[in-house]
């Protein structure tokens, strides 16, 4: 990430803010003040960043060929949904690689929703404080290279191929010595840890793939363990209650670590706190030691006052929508404070201006992301009921659609009815579809569920995603009175990624 711009000089025209407000005389005065404030804060962060998602395919044919070969080799391994609960294989790989994951400190994130957005915020904060960062998140939106980032940007296609080829002999050596070959996710995890050591990074921000205890990422000793909100998902593997799921996720809490906990269901919180006591870990809880003190909708995002471990941070502009993102921001700030020893070793805030600049640069593709106007098309990767509820609340708050049409494509192994029921109150119609992966729920099966939730007259079936997008746009533009209509594409990270490409992003 590029160097942060200098602070405004003392001779900055004090009337700039008032001039912006004055220019909006034909609009609601309160809205004009909010917009002026958000524009002023965004200006401090410099021009908008480029699309944070890399191009899906390299422009160079030779690089594209090399990447396809690597992708094909990775695809020949166990997929991310086929698991054998153990860290023995990844630990063996780390051993032959020389334990690269121990060459830098780490912040380790688990939870059900909000992990990737929170990881991106943590990365932005650490980068703003002049640390070289590595970030490992999953799944990807468009390109597998998104999963491994250095200095706030995905590694290049070339570097991804080079990293894979560098560790390939060690992967094959490990495969030969284990009962089962390393999985797709385990190899990618090894690549990330090796790339971070090679860079080298000052700190790694690592998101679990699933669970915690036996997740492949859990060969690091995170000095900060972050637990975003836990809800029901992957119940066939993690447990049927939030307490059982929390028990798996608590496995990332290491002896002497600091645990930063988002607000949790009571039974999940009890499990996490018990594990923290067993590990002699320090705990910081949202709503107790830190939290969101105030928030208001602003043009392009929201203005926050965050209560950190060391004090309050006022006038923080976050260019993301929804109350859930404000809570993610509070968690991210507390995690970075904990990493720097704030609250435990020092009762002080981090530099407020640096914090503001960092948050103003945050992007989270596919999370209430606006990718088109006229009509407005919003993408959100919600794929479980809790995520869908958060998305619905965010849409209600941030957008004033006169009519909203949904495009929904889900995976077959999710609580699809729960997702549809969460979206039903905000959607006038829903176009059900399916993405290109084998995990996608068949469009006709999805339609049958949608009819039960929405009624027959509000459901349209378009098995092809491109046709579904076209149908939704047509519905949104159906009548002149719906000039403020919009389209929400959701249900799966894969659906959102494919829609993003079809709509010309990345």
N, C-alpha and C positions, 0 to 999 in steps of 0.2 A: 504494500500500500504506500502511496506517495506520502511525502512529508506533509504534516498538517500545515495549513496556511497560517500566517502570522495573525496575531490578535489585531482588531481594529485600532488604529492609532488614536492618540488623545485628541487629534485635530479633526476627527470624523465629524461631519456636519450633524449637529444635534437635531436638526429638523428632518432628517431622513425618514424617521418613523412617522412623523406627523404628515409628511408629504405623501407617503404611501396611503395613509388613512384618508387624506383629503382627496386622493384620486379615486376613492371608492364612494363618493358622495351619493351616488344613485343606488347604493345598496344598503342593506341593514347595517346600522352603525356598529353593532356588536360584532357582526361577522367581519366587518372591515378591520376592526381592531385585532381580532384573532388572526385574520389572514396576514395583516402587516407583521404581527409578532412572529408568526411561523416563517414568513419570507425572510425576516431579519435574521432569525436563528439559522435558517438553511443557508443564507448567504455566508455565514461564518465558516461553513464547511466546504465552501468552494462550489464549483459547478457539479451537476449531477454526475455520478459515476457511470461508467459503461455498464452494459448488461452483465451482472455477476455470473450468469450462466454461460459457459463457453459454447462455441459452435458445436453442434452435435457431431459433425464430421470435419476432419482437417481439410484445408484447402489443397495441400500438397498431396498428389495421388500416392506418392511413395510412403508418406507418413500415414495416410489413410489405410494403405495396404498393411503396413506394419501393425497399426492399431487393431485392424480387423483380425489379424492373426492372433494377437494377444487376447482380444475379446472372445474369440472362438475357443482358445485354450482354457480360458477362465470358465466359459459356459459349459465346458465338458466336465466340470467339477460339480459337486453337490451345490444346489442352489441355496439361496438364503432361507428358504422355508423348510429345507430338509436338514435336521439337526441331530447331532449325537452329543448330548450334554456333557461336555468335557473341555478343559483347557489344555489337555495333555499335548495335543498336536501343535497348537500355537506356541506353547511353552518350549517344545522341542525345536521348533523353527527359530524362536528367539535365541535359544542356546547356541545353535550352529551359526547364527548371524552375529553372535557376540553381544547379545542383550542390548540392542540399540535403544530400546524403550527406556532404559535406565540412564541414558546420557542427557536427559533434560527433565525438568519438573513437569507435572501434568495436572490438569483439571479434568475430572472424569464426570460425565453426565449420564444419568439414567432418568426414567420416568416414562409416562405413556404419551403425553402430548407436549409440544413446545420445545423439545430437545434441540432441534436444528436451529430454530430462531434464537434460542438462548445461547447456543454455541456461537452463532454469528455475532451476537452482541458482545459476548465475552472476548471473542477474537478482536473485534473493533476497539474495545477498551484497552486491551493489552497492547495492541499495535499503536494506539494513540500515545501510550506511555513508553514508546520507543523500544518495545520488545519485539524480537523476531518470532513470529508465531507459526505453528503448524496446526491445522484443523482437520479432523477426520469425522465426517458425518455420513449418514445414509438414511434412506436410499437417495439416489440421484434423480434430478428432475429430467435432464435431457442427455447428459454425457457422463459416463462412468468416471471421467477425470475430475468431475466436481467433488468427488468424495474426499480427495486429498488436496488440501490447500496450503500454500506457503505465503506468508505476508499478505493474507487477505484475498488471495486470488488462486483459483484452481491451477494445479500444475499443468504445464503444456502437454499436448498430445505426445510430443517427442519425449518429454521427461517421463511421462507415464510408461511409455514403451521401454525406455532405458532402465527405469526402476524395476520393472518386471523382469527384464532380461538379466539384470544384475543379481537378483535373488533367485532366479529360476533354478540354478544348480542346487541351491540349498533347499528349495522347495522339493525338488525331486529326491534329494537325499532323505528328507524328512518323510516323504511319502513312502519310501522303501522301508522305513523302519517302523511304520505305524500300521495298526490294523486297518484303518481307513485313511484314504488320501485326505489331504487338507481340502477344505471346502472353498468355494468361491470367496466367501466373506473372510475366511481365515487368511487366504493368500493376500487379499486386498489389505487386511489389517497389517500383515507383515510388510507389505509394500509401504504403507503409510509410516510405520515406525522406522523403517530403514531410510525413507526419504527425509524424515524429520532429523534423523541423526546425521545424514549426509549434508544437509543444508548449511550449517546446523541451525536448529531453532533454539530460542531461549526458553520457550514454553510450548507445550502441546495442549490443545483443547480437543478432547476425545469423547465422542458420543457412542454409547453402546449400540449394538445392532438389535439385540433383544434381551430383556431380562437384566442380568448383571453378574450373578455368581459364576455361571459357566459361559458367559459371553466371551468371544475371542479377544475383545479389547481388554479383558480383565487380567492382563499380565503386567499392567502398569501399577504403580503405587501412587495414585492421585493424592496430592497433598490437600486438595479440595474435592469433595464428592458432592455433586449437585444433583438433587432429586426434583425434577419438574413434576407437575400434577400427575398422580396415578389414578387411572380408571380402568375399566374392563376392556382388554384387548389381548389377543393371542391367548385366550383362556384355555385352549387345548394344550398349551405348552407351559404357561406360567401359573395357572391356577384359576379357579372360578370365582374368587372373591378378591377384593382389593388388598386384603391382608395377606393372602397367599402370594399375590403378585408382588407386593411390597417386600416380602421375605426374599424373593429372588433378586429383586433390584437392590436390596440392602447389601448384597455381596460386594458391591464396589467400595463400601466404607472400610477403609484400612486403618490399622492402629495409629492413633495420634493425629488423624486427619481432621479437617474441619468439614462438617456436613452442612450444606446450605439447602434448606428444605422449603419448597413452595408450599402453599396451603394444600393440605391433604385430607382425605377422608379420615375419620377418627381411627378406624381400625388399622389403616395403613400407617398413620403417624405413630401409633403405639409400637408397631413392629420396627419402624425405622429408629425410633428413640431407644428401643431395647438394644438394637444392634450397635448404636452409637455408644451406649454405656459399656457394652461388652468390649468394644474396640478402644475405649478411653478416648473417644473423639469429642471434639467441641461441636456444639450444635447451634446454628443460627436459623430461626424459624420465621417465615413470612407471617406478618401480623403481630409478631412479638418483638424480635430483634431488628427487623427491617420490614419495609413494605412500600406501598404506593400511598403517599400522603394526600395527593390531589391530582386530578387529571381533567382535561377538557379537550373536546374535539377541536382540531385545527386543520386548516387546509393542507391536505397532503399527509395527514397523520394526527398527532396529538401532542399536547403540551403537558408535561408531567412535573410533579414535585415528588422526588423519591426520598424516602427515609432510609439511609444506609446504616451500616454498622457504626460509622463514625459521625453521623450527623445528616443534615438535610441537603439535598441538591435541588435547587429551584430552577424553573424555566428550562427544562430539558425537552428539546423537541425530538420526537421519535417519528420518523417517516413511515410508520406502519399503523394499520388500523386495528381497532378492537381492544377491549379491556384486557383480554388475555395477553396481548403483547405488552401492555403496561406492566402486568405482573411478571412476565418474562424478563422485562427490563430491570425490575427490582431484584429479581433473583440473580441476573447476570452481574449487576453492580455489586451486590453483596458477595458474590463469588470472587470477583476481582479484588474487592477490599480484603477479603479473607486471605487471598493469595499474597497480598502485599502486607499482611499482618495488621491491618486496621481492625480495631475492635478488641483484638487479643493483646497486641503489643503496644498499640498506640490509639488514643482516643482523639482522632482527627479525621477530617474528610480527605479524600483524594482531591487533586486540583479540579475545581468545579468547571472551569472553562475547558479543560481537556476532556472531562467527562461529557460535556455538552457537545463538543466537536465530534467525539467518537460516536455518540448515539445518533447524531445527525447524518452520519454516513451509512447507517445500517440498512441493508437490503435483505429481504428474505423471499426469494422467488417462490411463487406458487402459494404464498400465504396472503390471502386477500389482496392479490396483486392485480392492478389494473393494467391490461395489456392493449386495450383499444378503447376508442371513444366513438360515439354515434353509431350504434348504441354502445354504451359502456359495457365492456366484458371484463369480468372479475374471475380470477382463478384462485381456488383454494383447495389444498391437498387434504382436507379433512376426510378421514376414512374410518372413523368410529363415532359413536353417538356423542361423546364428550367434545370431540373436535368439531363435529357438525353443529352442535349447540353454540360453541364459541364463535364459529364462522357466522351463524345466523344472527347472533347478537351483534357481532361486529358490522355486518351489513346494515342492520337496522339503524345502528348508531351513526355510521359514517356516510351512508348514502341515502339519498331521498328519492329512491326509485318510485315512479308511479305504478310500475308493473315490473316484476322480476320473473324471468324464465330460467329454469334450471336445466343444465345438461349434466346428467349423472351417470357415471360409469364406475362400478365398484369391483372389488375382488370378491370371489365367491365365498371365501372363508371368513368374511367379516359379518358383524351384526348389521346387515343391510337394512332390515326393517327399522332398527334404531336410528340409523343415519337418515332414512327417508322421513321418519316421524319428526326428527329434529329440524329438518328443512321445510316441512310442509307449511308451517305458518307464514313463511316469507315468500313462497313461490306461487305465482298465479298458475303456471303450467310447468310440467317437467318433461323434458325429452330424455328418455332413457336410451343408453347406448352401451358399447363395450369397447375396451381398449384392445391392443393387439396381443397381449400376453395370454398364456395358457391359464393364468390364475383368474382372468376376468370372468365375472358372472355373465352368463348368456343374456343377451338383451331381452329375449322373450321371458325368461325367468324373472329378471329384474322388473319387467313391465307388469307381470302378474302381482308382484309384491307392491309395486307403485300404485296399481289400481286399487288395492285394498286400503292404501293410506290416503291417496289423493282423490279417488273416484275416477271412473272411466273417462269422463269428459276432459279431465285435466292432464291426461297422459298421452304422450306421443312416443312412438317407437321408431328409432333409426339405428340399426345395428352398426353402421359405419360412423365413426366419430366425425369425419368431415361433413357428412350429411346431417348429423345431429346438430353441429354448430350452425350450419346454414339454416336448418329448420328453426332453431332457437332465435337466431337473428331476425328471421322473417316474422316470427311471432312477436318479437319485441317491437318491431317496426310496423305492426299490423294496422294501427290506426293513428291518425295525427294526434289524438288526445294523449297518446302514450309517448310523447316526445321525450319523456324522462324515463323511459323503460331501460332495462338492463338485462344482462345474461350472467348467470353464475355457473361456472364449470367446476365440478367437484366430485368427490367420491373415492378418489385414489390419486396417489402421487403420479402413477403412470398415466392415468387419464389426463391429468393436468399437464404433465410433460409433453405428451403427444399433442394436446390442444395448443400448447405454447408454440410448438414448432409449426403447426398448421396455421397459426395466426401470425407467423412471421417473426417470432422472437427466437434468438439463438441461431 
